[in-house]
Amino acid sequence: MIHSLIVLAVLYRSDFDRSSWLRFIGLVLTISGVCANLFVVWANRGRMPAKEDMIPTEIQDRYDTMHKNTKFSFLADWIPFREWIFSPGDLCLWFGVAIVLFDRVWADFV
């Protein structure tokens, strides 16, 4: 749900009257990340799979642990960064948002 709100906010803030290849790449990355996350959650009974040893104890109820029957485990949360874990979809989403915001700010200066 949060990812969908982020995509809507990015699309709302983008002005499509000015063509920008950088903004297009950012939007494609953002939408791809959201779709990847939704797909892996859908394929695994409504819960994001993650490696068991990486799931923080306070949010274990939101995750499903990875096992041999996990579908599309390469799209699950398995990328550690400090105390958080990310999925490839999360990285695509956040890099896409960063690119769109950078292009938006850069367009104001040029």
Biopython code that builds the backbone (N, CA, C, O; Angstrom):
import numpy as np
from Bio.PDB.StructureBuilder import StructureBuilder

atoms = [
    (1, "MET", "N", (0.816, -1.188, 0.000)),
    (1, "MET", "CA", (0.000, 0.000, 0.000)),
    (1, "MET", "C", (0.866, 1.261, 0.000)),
    (1, "MET", "O", (0.588, 2.209, -0.735)),
    (2, "ILE", "N", (1.903, 1.269, 0.816)),
    (2, "ILE", "CA", (2.787, 2.428, 0.881)),
    (2, "ILE", "C", (3.475, 2.637, -0.457)),
    (2, "ILE", "O", (3.647, 3.769, -0.910)),
    (3, "HIS", "N", (3.866, 1.535, -1.084)),
    (3, "HIS", "CA", (4.528, 1.646, -2.382)),
    (3, "HIS", "C", (3.595, 2.275, -3.417)),
    (3, "HIS", "O", (4.026, 3.090, -4.233)),
    (4, "SER", "N", (2.343, 1.902, -3.381)),
    (4, "SER", "CA", (1.381, 2.468, -4.326)),
    (4, "SER", "C", (1.219, 3.968, -4.110)),
    (4, "SER", "O", (1.098, 4.726, -5.072)),
    (5, "LEU", "N", (1.216, 4.395, -2.855)),
    (5, "LEU", "CA", (1.114, 5.821, -2.563)),
    (5, "LEU", "C", (2.343, 6.574, -3.046)),
    (5, "LEU", "O", (2.239, 7.710, -3.508)),
    (6, "ILE", "N", (3.504, 5.945, -2.941)),
    (6, "ILE", "CA", (4.730, 6.577, -3.428)),
    (6, "ILE", "C", (4.662, 6.757, -4.940)),
    (6, "ILE", "O", (5.015, 7.815, -5.461)),
    (7, "VAL", "N", (4.211, 5.729, -5.637)),
    (7, "VAL", "CA", (4.104, 5.826, -7.096)),
    (7, "VAL", "C", (3.117, 6.921, -7.486)),
    (7, "VAL", "O", (3.389, 7.703, -8.397)),
    (8, "LEU", "N", (1.981, 6.983, -6.809)),
    (8, "LEU", "CA", (1.003, 8.025, -7.130)),
    (8, "LEU", "C", (1.568, 9.414, -6.858)),
    (8, "LEU", "O", (1.330, 10.341, -7.632)),
    (9, "ALA", "N", (2.310, 9.566, -5.775)),
    (9, "ALA", "CA", (2.912, 10.869, -5.470)),
    (9, "ALA", "C", (3.939, 11.256, -6.526)),
    (9, "ALA", "O", (4.002, 12.415, -6.935)),
    (10, "VAL", "N", (4.748, 10.291, -6.969)),
    (10, "VAL", "CA", (5.751, 10.573, -7.999)),
    (10, "VAL", "C", (5.072, 10.946, -9.305)),
    (10, "VAL", "O", (5.475, 11.903, -9.966)),
    (11, "LEU", "N", (4.046, 10.199, -9.680)),
    (11, "LEU", "CA", (3.337, 10.515, -10.916)),
    (11, "LEU", "C", (2.636, 11.874, -10.826)),
    (11, "LEU", "O", (2.592, 12.613, -11.809)),
    (12, "TYR", "N", (2.098, 12.198, -9.676)),
    (12, "TYR", "CA", (1.419, 13.481, -9.498)),
    (12, "TYR", "C", (2.400, 14.645, -9.622)),
    (12, "TYR", "O", (2.085, 15.669, -10.228)),
    (13, "ARG", "N", (3.583, 14.482, -9.047)),
    (13, "ARG", "CA", (4.566, 15.558, -9.058)),
    (13, "ARG", "C", (5.289, 15.687, -10.394)),
    (13, "ARG", "O", (5.960, 16.693, -10.625)),
    (14, "SER", "N", (5.174, 14.709, -11.270)),
    (14, "SER", "CA", (5.842, 14.768, -12.566)),
    (14, "SER", "C", (4.986, 15.554, -13.544)),
    (14, "SER", "O", (3.795, 15.282, -13.701)),
    (15, "ASP", "N", (5.593, 16.522, -14.194)),
    (15, "ASP", "CA", (4.859, 17.238, -15.226)),
    (15, "ASP", "C", (5.244, 16.624, -16.575)),
    (15, "ASP", "O", (6.414, 16.597, -16.956)),
    (16, "PHE", "N", (4.239, 16.140, -17.270)),
    (16, "PHE", "CA", (4.493, 15.417, -18.504)),
    (16, "PHE", "C", (4.528, 16.331, -19.724)),
    (16, "PHE", "O", (4.669, 15.846, -20.846)),
    (17, "ASP", "N", (4.402, 17.636, -19.530)),
    (17, "ASP", "CA", (4.485, 18.522, -20.675)),
    (17, "ASP", "C", (5.933, 18.695, -21.133)),
    (17, "ASP", "O", (6.174, 19.089, -22.275)),
    (18, "ARG", "N", (6.886, 18.409, -20.271)),
    (18, "ARG", "CA", (8.299, 18.497, -20.624)),
    (18, "ARG", "C", (8.846, 17.077, -20.728)),
    (18, "ARG", "O", (8.802, 16.319, -19.759)),
    (19, "SER", "N", (9.346, 16.726, -21.872)),
    (19, "SER", "CA", (9.855, 15.377, -22.092)),
    (19, "SER", "C", (11.256, 15.252, -21.509)),
    (19, "SER", "O", (12.132, 16.062, -21.812)),
    (20, "SER", "N", (11.466, 14.256, -20.688)),
    (20, "SER", "CA", (12.759, 14.024, -20.073)),
    (20, "SER", "C", (13.037, 12.531, -20.048)),
    (20, "SER", "O", (12.257, 11.765, -19.481)),
    (21, "TRP", "N", (14.110, 12.118, -20.640)),
    (21, "TRP", "CA", (14.456, 10.693, -20.656)),
    (21, "TRP", "C", (14.849, 10.228, -19.265)),
    (21, "TRP", "O", (14.607, 9.074, -18.912)),
    (22, "LEU", "N", (15.449, 11.100, -18.469)),
    (22, "LEU", "CA", (15.842, 10.721, -17.117)),
    (22, "LEU", "C", (14.615, 10.468, -16.237)),
    (22, "LEU", "O", (14.588, 9.511, -15.464)),
    (23, "ARG", "N", (13.618, 11.314, -16.358)),
    (23, "ARG", "CA", (12.379, 11.121, -15.599)),
    (23, "ARG", "C", (11.676, 9.852, -16.050)),
    (23, "ARG", "O", (11.111, 9.132, -15.226)),
    (24, "PHE", "N", (11.703, 9.569, -17.345)),
    (24, "PHE", "CA", (11.083, 8.350, -17.850)),
    (24, "PHE", "C", (11.754, 7.119, -17.254)),
    (24, "PHE", "O", (11.071, 6.182, -16.843)),
    (25, "ILE", "N", (13.083, 7.111, -17.204)),
    (25, "ILE", "CA", (13.817, 5.983, -16.614)),
    (25, "ILE", "C", (13.451, 5.839, -15.139)),
    (25, "ILE", "O", (13.246, 4.727, -14.652)),
    (26, "GLY", "N", (13.371, 6.962, -14.430)),
    (26, "GLY", "CA", (12.986, 6.922, -13.028)),
    (26, "GLY", "C", (11.597, 6.357, -12.813)),
    (26, "GLY", "O", (11.379, 5.550, -11.909)),
    (27, "LEU", "N", (10.658, 6.779, -13.643)),
    (27, "LEU", "CA", (9.297, 6.256, -13.518)),
    (27, "LEU", "C", (9.222, 4.773, -13.845)),
    (27, "LEU", "O", (8.496, 4.029, -13.186)),
    (28, "VAL", "N", (9.964, 4.339, -14.857)),
    (28, "VAL", "CA", (9.989, 2.912, -15.194)),
    (28, "VAL", "C", (10.574, 2.099, -14.044)),
    (28, "VAL", "O", (10.040, 1.044, -13.700)),
    (29, "LEU", "N", (11.666, 2.578, -13.446)),
    (29, "LEU", "CA", (12.250, 1.879, -12.296)),
    (29, "LEU", "C", (11.278, 1.839, -11.117)),
    (29, "LEU", "O", (11.135, 0.804, -10.467)),
    (30, "THR", "N", (10.622, 2.943, -10.844)),
    (30, "THR", "CA", (9.677, 2.999, -9.729)),
    (30, "THR", "C", (8.529, 2.023, -9.928)),
    (30, "THR", "O", (8.199, 1.256, -9.024)),
    (31, "ILE", "N", (7.932, 2.048, -11.083)),
    (31, "ILE", "CA", (6.802, 1.165, -11.365)),
    (31, "ILE", "C", (7.247, -0.295, -11.396)),
    (31, "ILE", "O", (6.510, -1.171, -10.943)),
    (32, "SER", "N", (8.437, -0.572, -11.922)),
    (32, "SER", "CA", (8.960, -1.943, -11.936)),
    (32, "SER", "C", (9.189, -2.459, -10.522)),
    (32, "SER", "O", (8.892, -3.616, -10.224)),
    (33, "GLY", "N", (9.715, -1.606, -9.655)),
    (33, "GLY", "CA", (9.935, -2.013, -8.268)),
    (33, "GLY", "C", (8.652, -2.333, -7.541)),
    (33, "GLY", "O", (8.571, -3.322, -6.812)),
    (34, "VAL", "N", (7.641, -1.494, -7.740)),
    (34, "VAL", "CA", (6.339, -1.739, -7.112)),
    (34, "VAL", "C", (5.742, -3.034, -7.637)),
    (34, "VAL", "O", (5.225, -3.839, -6.862)),
    (35, "CYS", "N", (5.808, -3.241, -8.939)),
    (35, "CYS", "CA", (5.249, -4.469, -9.526)),
    (35, "CYS", "C", (5.985, -5.717, -9.040)),
    (35, "CYS", "O", (5.354, -6.739, -8.770)),
    (36, "ALA", "N", (7.307, -5.643, -8.927)),
    (36, "ALA", "CA", (8.084, -6.789, -8.435)),
    (36, "ALA", "C", (7.692, -7.128, -7.002)),
    (36, "ALA", "O", (7.521, -8.300, -6.665)),
    (37, "ASN", "N", (7.548, -6.109, -6.155)),
    (37, "ASN", "CA", (7.157, -6.360, -4.771)),
    (37, "ASN", "C", (5.743, -6.930, -4.670)),
    (37, "ASN", "O", (5.503, -7.876, -3.921)),
    (38, "LEU", "N", (4.826, -6.361, -5.414)),
    (38, "LEU", "CA", (3.457, -6.872, -5.391)),
    (38, "LEU", "C", (3.386, -8.291, -5.922)),
    (38, "LEU", "O", (2.620, -9.107, -5.410)),
    (39, "PHE", "N", (4.176, -8.596, -6.946)),
    (39, "PHE", "CA", (4.168, -9.934, -7.533)),
    (39, "PHE", "C", (4.672, -10.978, -6.549)),
    (39, "PHE", "O", (4.049, -12.029, -6.392)),
    (40, "VAL", "N", (5.791, -10.706, -5.883)),
    (40, "VAL", "CA", (6.343, -11.698, -4.953)),
    (40, "VAL", "C", (5.432, -11.861, -3.733)),
    (40, "VAL", "O", (5.315, -12.965, -3.202)),
    (41, "VAL", "N", (4.796, -10.800, -3.287)),
    (41, "VAL", "CA", (3.850, -10.916, -2.171)),
    (41, "VAL", "C", (2.626, -11.719, -2.602)),
    (41, "VAL", "O", (2.148, -12.575, -1.858)),
    (42, "TRP", "N", (2.132, -11.450, -3.777)),
    (42, "TRP", "CA", (0.979, -12.193, -4.299)),
    (42, "TRP", "C", (1.305, -13.677, -4.465)),
    (42, "TRP", "O", (0.486, -14.532, -4.129)),
    (43, "ALA", "N", (2.485, -13.983, -4.975)),
    (43, "ALA", "CA", (2.868, -15.372, -5.223)),
    (43, "ALA", "C", (3.104, -16.162, -3.936)),
    (43, "ALA", "O", (3.091, -17.392, -3.949)),
    (44, "ASN", "N", (3.319, -15.458, -2.832)),
    (44, "ASN", "CA", (3.618, -16.127, -1.566)),
    (44, "ASN", "C", (2.548, -15.872, -0.505)),
    (44, "ASN", "O", (2.865, -15.596, 0.652)),
    (45, "ARG", "N", (1.307, -15.963, -0.899)),
    (45, "ARG", "CA", (0.151, -15.913, -0.006)),
    (45, "ARG", "C", (0.020, -14.604, 0.785)),
    (45, "ARG", "O", (-0.422, -14.616, 1.934)),
    (46, "GLY", "N", (0.398, -13.493, 0.180)),
    (46, "GLY", "CA", (0.160, -12.200, 0.798)),
    (46, "GLY", "C", (1.203, -11.739, 1.803)),
    (46, "GLY", "O", (0.974, -10.765, 2.519)),
    (47, "ARG", "N", (2.334, -12.411, 1.873)),
    (47, "ARG", "CA", (3.400, -12.001, 2.791)),
    (47, "ARG", "C", (4.721, -11.970, 2.043)),
    (47, "ARG", "O", (4.984, -12.811, 1.184)),
    (48, "MET", "N", (5.543, -10.993, 2.381)),
    (48, "MET", "CA", (6.867, -10.877, 1.767)),
    (48, "MET", "C", (7.805, -11.896, 2.405)),
    (48, "MET", "O", (7.995, -11.874, 3.621)),
    (49, "PRO", "N", (8.395, -12.789, 1.609)),
    (49, "PRO", "CA", (9.364, -13.726, 2.175)),
    (49, "PRO", "C", (10.686, -13.023, 2.466)),
    (49, "PRO", "O", (11.067, -12.071, 1.785)),
    (50, "ALA", "N", (11.373, -13.511, 3.491)),
    (50, "ALA", "CA", (12.684, -12.978, 3.852)),
    (50, "ALA", "C", (13.487, -14.095, 4.501)),
    (50, "ALA", "O", (12.933, -15.082, 4.985)),
    (51, "LYS", "N", (14.805, -13.919, 4.502)),
    (51, "LYS", "CA", (15.661, -14.896, 5.169)),
    (51, "LYS", "C", (15.390, -14.844, 6.666)),
    (51, "LYS", "O", (15.310, -13.767, 7.257)),
    (52, "GLU", "N", (15.252, -16.007, 7.263)),
    (52, "GLU", "CA", (14.825, -16.096, 8.659)),
    (52, "GLU", "C", (15.775, -15.393, 9.625)),
    (52, "GLU", "O", (15.327, -14.744, 10.570)),
    (53, "ASP", "N", (17.067, -15.515, 9.399)),
    (53, "ASP", "CA", (18.024, -14.903, 10.317)),
    (53, "ASP", "C", (18.114, -13.387, 10.174)),
    (53, "ASP", "O", (18.754, -12.734, 10.998)),
    (54, "MET", "N", (17.491, -12.817, 9.155)),
    (54, "MET", "CA", (17.550, -11.377, 8.925)),
    (54, "MET", "C", (16.310, -10.630, 9.398)),
    (54, "MET", "O", (16.330, -9.401, 9.468)),
    (55, "ILE", "N", (15.249, -11.328, 9.719)),
    (55, "ILE", "CA", (13.998, -10.669, 10.088)),
    (55, "ILE", "C", (14.093, -10.152, 11.527)),
    (55, "ILE", "O", (14.324, -10.944, 12.441)),
    (56, "PRO", "N", (13.920, -8.842, 11.752)),
    (56, "PRO", "CA", (13.898, -8.326, 13.123)),
    (56, "PRO", "C", (12.711, -8.896, 13.901)),
    (56, "PRO", "O", (11.633, -9.089, 13.340)),
    (57, "THR", "N", (12.907, -9.158, 15.163)),
    (57, "THR", "CA", (11.867, -9.824, 15.957)),
    (57, "THR", "C", (10.593, -9.003, 16.077)),
    (57, "THR", "O", (9.506, -9.574, 16.171)),
    (58, "GLU", "N", (10.698, -7.680, 16.077)),
    (58, "GLU", "CA", (9.492, -6.865, 16.263)),
    (58, "GLU", "C", (8.585, -6.835, 15.033)),
    (58, "GLU", "O", (7.429, -6.424, 15.140)),
    (59, "ILE", "N", (9.076, -7.255, 13.879)),
    (59, "ILE", "CA", (8.227, -7.242, 12.675)),
    (59, "ILE", "C", (8.137, -8.616, 12.015)),
    (59, "ILE", "O", (7.862, -8.702, 10.819)),
    (60, "GLN", "N", (8.361, -9.679, 12.763)),
    (60, "GLN", "CA", (8.313, -11.031, 12.195)),
    (60, "GLN", "C", (6.926, -11.403, 11.691)),
    (60, "GLN", "O", (6.809, -12.243, 10.799)),
    (61, "ASP", "N", (5.883, -10.810, 12.231)),
    (61, "ASP", "CA", (4.528, -11.151, 11.801)),
    (61, "ASP", "C", (4.210, -10.642, 10.400)),
    (61, "ASP", "O", (3.242, -11.099, 9.791)),
    (62, "ARG", "N", (4.990, -9.721, 9.880)),
    (62, "ARG", "CA", (4.765, -9.193, 8.526)),
    (62, "ARG", "C", (5.448, -10.027, 7.448)),
    (62, "ARG", "O", (5.157, -9.864, 6.263)),
    (63, "TYR", "N", (6.340, -10.906, 7.842)),
    (63, "TYR", "CA", (7.142, -11.664, 6.884)),
    (63, "TYR", "C", (6.821, -13.146, 6.922)),
    (63, "TYR", "O", (6.286, -13.673, 7.897)),
    (64, "ASP", "N", (7.167, -13.789, 5.835)),
    (64, "ASP", "CA", (7.136, -15.234, 5.742)),
    (64, "ASP", "C", (8.587, -15.666, 5.555)),
    (64, "ASP", "O", (9.296, -15.084, 4.733)),
    (65, "THR", "N", (9.036, -16.653, 6.284)),
    (65, "THR", "CA", (10.433, -17.064, 6.154)),
    (65, "THR", "C", (10.641, -17.838, 4.855)),
    (65, "THR", "O", (9.773, -18.593, 4.415)),
    (66, "MET", "N", (11.805, -17.633, 4.257)),
    (66, "MET", "CA", (12.140, -18.329, 3.017)),
    (66, "MET", "C", (12.431, -19.796, 3.298)),
    (66, "MET", "O", (13.084, -20.134, 4.286)),
    (67, "HIS", "N", (11.944, -20.652, 2.426)),
    (67, "HIS", "CA", (12.212, -22.085, 2.492)),
    (67, "HIS", "C", (12.264, -22.602, 1.071)),
    (67, "HIS", "O", (12.192, -21.823, 0.120)),
    (68, "LYS", "N", (12.387, -23.904, 0.920)),
    (68, "LYS", "CA", (12.572, -24.457, -0.432)),
    (68, "LYS", "C", (11.346, -24.277, -1.322)),
    (68, "LYS", "O", (11.468, -24.336, -2.545)),
    (69, "ASN", "N", (10.173, -24.062, -0.741)),
    (69, "ASN", "CA", (8.958, -23.876, -1.540)),
    (69, "ASN", "C", (8.599, -22.413, -1.774)),
    (69, "ASN", "O", (7.541, -22.122, -2.332)),
    (70, "THR", "N", (9.457, -21.492, -1.361)),
    (70, "THR", "CA", (9.196, -20.075, -1.580)),
    (70, "THR", "C", (9.264, -19.776, -3.070)),
    (70, "THR", "O", (10.224, -20.133, -3.753)),
    (71, "LYS", "N", (8.238, -19.124, -3.547)),
    (71, "LYS", "CA", (8.183, -18.783, -4.972)),
    (71, "LYS", "C", (8.884, -17.450, -5.202)),
    (71, "LYS", "O", (8.693, -16.498, -4.445)),
    (72, "PHE", "N", (9.687, -17.391, -6.243)),
    (72, "PHE", "CA", (10.396, -16.175, -6.655)),
    (72, "PHE", "C", (11.218, -15.581, -5.509)),
    (72, "PHE", "O", (11.126, -14.388, -5.217)),
    (73, "SER", "N", (12.011, -16.419, -4.874)),
    (73, "SER", "CA", (12.792, -15.975, -3.714)),
    (73, "SER", "C", (13.834, -14.915, -4.087)),
    (73, "SER", "O", (14.277, -14.161, -3.221)),
    (74, "PHE", "N", (14.226, -14.849, -5.350)),
    (74, "PHE", "CA", (15.180, -13.821, -5.768)),
    (74, "PHE", "C", (14.562, -12.425, -5.722)),
    (74, "PHE", "O", (15.293, -11.434, -5.759)),
    (75, "LEU", "N", (13.234, -12.323, -5.641)),
    (75, "LEU", "CA", (12.558, -11.035, -5.521)),
    (75, "LEU", "C", (12.184, -10.696, -4.075)),
    (75, "LEU", "O", (11.628, -9.632, -3.803)),
    (76, "ALA", "N", (12.494, -11.607, -3.159)),
    (76, "ALA", "CA", (12.139, -11.405, -1.752)),
    (76, "ALA", "C", (13.150, -10.500, -1.060)),
    (76, "ALA", "O", (14.111, -10.038, -1.675)),
    (77, "ASP", "N", (12.923, -10.254, 0.223)),
    (77, "ASP", "CA", (13.851, -9.449, 1.020)),
    (77, "ASP", "C", (15.054, -10.297, 1.413)),
    (77, "ASP", "O", (14.943, -11.186, 2.257)),
    (78, "TRP", "N", (16.184, -10.028, 0.812)),
    (78, "TRP", "CA", (17.398, -10.779, 1.124)),
    (78, "TRP", "C", (18.654, -9.910, 1.079)),
    (78, "TRP", "O", (19.754, -10.420, 1.292)),
    (79, "ILE", "N", (18.519, -8.623, 0.809)),
    (79, "ILE", "CA", (19.666, -7.723, 0.708)),
    (79, "ILE", "C", (19.798, -6.968, 2.034)),
    (79, "ILE", "O", (18.977, -6.098, 2.325)),
    (80, "PRO", "N", (20.823, -7.286, 2.846)),
    (80, "PRO", "CA", (20.957, -6.616, 4.140)),
    (80, "PRO", "C", (21.625, -5.253, 4.004)),
    (80, "PRO", "O", (22.544, -5.068, 3.206)),
    (81, "PHE", "N", (21.146, -4.310, 4.796)),
    (81, "PHE", "CA", (21.781, -3.003, 4.912)),
    (81, "PHE", "C", (21.539, -2.516, 6.334)),
    (81, "PHE", "O", (20.419, -2.162, 6.703)),
    (82, "ARG", "N", (22.598, -2.505, 7.118)),
    (82, "ARG", "CA", (22.532, -2.181, 8.551)),
    (82, "ARG", "C", (21.511, -3.085, 9.216)),
    (82, "ARG", "O", (21.660, -4.305, 9.154)),
    (83, "GLU", "N", (20.477, -2.542, 9.852)),
    (83, "GLU", "CA", (19.490, -3.404, 10.508)),
    (83, "GLU", "C", (18.264, -3.672, 9.642)),
    (83, "GLU", "O", (17.305, -4.283, 10.113)),
    (84, "TRP", "N", (18.273, -3.232, 8.397)),
    (84, "TRP", "CA", (17.141, -3.429, 7.501)),
    (84, "TRP", "C", (17.467, -4.491, 6.460)),
    (84, "TRP", "O", (18.626, -4.832, 6.227)),
    (85, "ILE", "N", (16.410, -4.999, 5.847)),
    (85, "ILE", "CA", (16.564, -5.906, 4.704)),
    (85, "ILE", "C", (15.712, -5.364, 3.566)),
    (85, "ILE", "O", (14.609, -4.858, 3.775)),
    (86, "PHE", "N", (16.244, -5.484, 2.372)),
    (86, "PHE", "CA", (15.577, -4.955, 1.187)),
    (86, "PHE", "C", (15.420, -6.041, 0.135)),
    (86, "PHE", "O", (16.121, -7.053, 0.146)),
    (87, "SER", "N", (14.495, -5.807, -0.760)),
    (87, "SER", "CA", (14.316, -6.666, -1.926)),
    (87, "SER", "C", (14.831, -5.915, -3.149)),
    (87, "SER", "O", (15.003, -4.697, -3.100)),
    (88, "PRO", "N", (15.079, -6.629, -4.245)),
    (88, "PRO", "CA", (15.443, -5.915, -5.473)),
    (88, "PRO", "C", (14.364, -4.926, -5.906)),
    (88, "PRO", "O", (14.680, -3.876, -6.466)),
    (89, "GLY", "N", (13.103, -5.245, -5.654)),
    (89, "GLY", "CA", (12.015, -4.319, -5.974)),
    (89, "GLY", "C", (12.098, -3.040, -5.162)),
    (89, "GLY", "O", (11.830, -1.956, -5.679)),
    (90, "ASP", "N", (12.469, -3.160, -3.881)),
    (90, "ASP", "CA", (12.647, -1.966, -3.048)),
    (90, "ASP", "C", (13.737, -1.071, -3.615)),
    (90, "ASP", "O", (13.573, 0.147, -3.691)),
    (91, "LEU", "N", (14.847, -1.677, -4.011)),
    (91, "LEU", "CA", (15.955, -0.888, -4.557)),
    (91, "LEU", "C", (15.561, -0.193, -5.849)),
    (91, "LEU", "O", (15.886, 0.978, -6.049)),
    (92, "CYS", "N", (14.861, -0.906, -6.732)),
    (92, "CYS", "CA", (14.388, -0.279, -7.973)),
    (92, "CYS", "C", (13.447, 0.874, -7.659)),
    (92, "CYS", "O", (13.552, 1.945, -8.256)),
    (93, "LEU", "N", (12.533, 0.660, -6.730)),
    (93, "LEU", "CA", (11.567, 1.687, -6.370)),
    (93, "LEU", "C", (12.269, 2.927, -5.845)),
    (93, "LEU", "O", (11.978, 4.030, -6.307)),
    (94, "TRP", "N", (13.176, 2.783, -4.900)),
    (94, "TRP", "CA", (13.823, 3.944, -4.289)),
    (94, "TRP", "C", (14.787, 4.630, -5.228)),
    (94, "TRP", "O", (14.887, 5.857, -5.212)),
    (95, "PHE", "N", (15.518, 3.858, -6.066)),
    (95, "PHE", "CA", (16.384, 4.499, -7.054)),
    (95, "PHE", "C", (15.551, 5.261, -8.081)),
    (95, "PHE", "O", (15.937, 6.348, -8.511)),
    (96, "GLY", "N", (14.418, 4.698, -8.472)),
    (96, "GLY", "CA", (13.540, 5.378, -9.406)),
    (96, "GLY", "C", (12.995, 6.675, -8.848)),
    (96, "GLY", "O", (12.961, 7.690, -9.543)),
    (97, "VAL", "N", (12.562, 6.645, -7.576)),
    (97, "VAL", "CA", (12.063, 7.865, -6.933)),
    (97, "VAL", "C", (13.178, 8.903, -6.844)),
    (97, "VAL", "O", (12.946, 10.086, -7.092)),
    (98, "ALA", "N", (14.390, 8.463, -6.490)),
    (98, "ALA", "CA", (15.529, 9.391, -6.394)),
    (98, "ALA", "C", (15.837, 10.024, -7.744)),
    (98, "ALA", "O", (16.130, 11.217, -7.813)),
    (99, "ILE", "N", (15.774, 9.242, -8.818)),
    (99, "ILE", "CA", (16.042, 9.774, -10.155)),
    (99, "ILE", "C", (14.989, 10.804, -10.547)),
    (99, "ILE", "O", (15.319, 11.864, -11.079)),
    (100, "VAL", "N", (13.717, 10.490, -10.284)),
    (100, "VAL", "CA", (12.645, 11.430, -10.628)),
    (100, "VAL", "C", (12.790, 12.721, -9.827)),
    (100, "VAL", "O", (12.632, 13.812, -10.373)),
    (101, "LEU", "N", (13.087, 12.601, -8.544)),
    (101, "LEU", "CA", (13.250, 13.801, -7.723)),
    (101, "LEU", "C", (14.467, 14.606, -8.159)),
    (101, "LEU", "O", (14.412, 15.835, -8.198)),
    (102, "PHE", "N", (15.560, 13.932, -8.487)),
    (102, "PHE", "CA", (16.742, 14.622, -8.983)),
    (102, "PHE", "C", (16.423, 15.377, -10.274)),
    (102, "PHE", "O", (16.801, 16.539, -10.428)),
    (103, "ASP", "N", (15.733, 14.719, -11.190)),
    (103, "ASP", "CA", (15.374, 15.361, -12.450)),
    (103, "ASP", "C", (14.454, 16.553, -12.206)),
    (103, "ASP", "O", (14.570, 17.579, -12.876)),
    (104, "ARG", "N", (13.560, 16.418, -11.267)),
    (104, "ARG", "CA", (12.626, 17.502, -10.939)),
    (104, "ARG", "C", (13.379, 18.712, -10.383)),
    (104, "ARG", "O", (13.120, 19.845, -10.789)),
    (105, "VAL", "N", (14.303, 18.475, -9.463)),
    (105, "VAL", "CA", (15.076, 19.569, -8.875)),
    (105, "VAL", "C", (16.015, 20.166, -9.913)),
    (105, "VAL", "O", (16.159, 21.387, -9.988)),
    (106, "TRP", "N", (16.655, 19.323, -10.713)),
    (106, "TRP", "CA", (17.583, 19.791, -11.745)),
    (106, "TRP", "C", (16.860, 20.659, -12.766)),
    (106, "TRP", "O", (17.415, 21.649, -13.243)),
    (107, "ALA", "N", (15.618, 20.293, -13.108)),
    (107, "ALA", "CA", (14.849, 21.070, -14.084)),
    (107, "ALA", "C", (14.535, 22.466, -13.551)),
    (107, "ALA", "O", (14.420, 23.408, -14.335)),
    (108, "ASP", "N", (14.396, 22.614, -12.254)),
    (108, "ASP", "CA", (14.127, 23.921, -11.663)),
    (108, "ASP", "C", (15.351, 24.824, -11.721)),
    (108, "ASP", "O", (15.215, 26.046, -11.779)),
    (109, "PHE", "N", (16.546, 24.239, -11.706)),
    (109, "PHE", "CA", (17.778, 25.032, -11.762)),
    (109, "PHE", "C", (18.203, 25.396, -13.172)),
    (109, "PHE", "O", (18.908, 26.385, -13.376)),
    (110, "VAL", "N", (17.783, 24.612, -14.135)),
    (110, "VAL", "CA", (18.216, 24.850, -15.533)),
    (110, "VAL", "C", (17.278, 25.775, -16.241)),
    (110, "VAL", "O", (17.484, 26.084, -17.414)),
]
sb = StructureBuilder()
sb.init_structure("model")
sb.init_model(0)
sb.init_chain("A")
sb.init_seg("    ")
for serial, (resi, resn, name, xyz) in enumerate(atoms, 1):
    if name == "N":
        sb.init_residue(resn, " ", resi, " ")
    sb.init_atom(name, np.array(xyz, "f"), 0.0, 1.0, " ", f" {name:<3s}", serial, name[0])
structure = sb.get_structure()
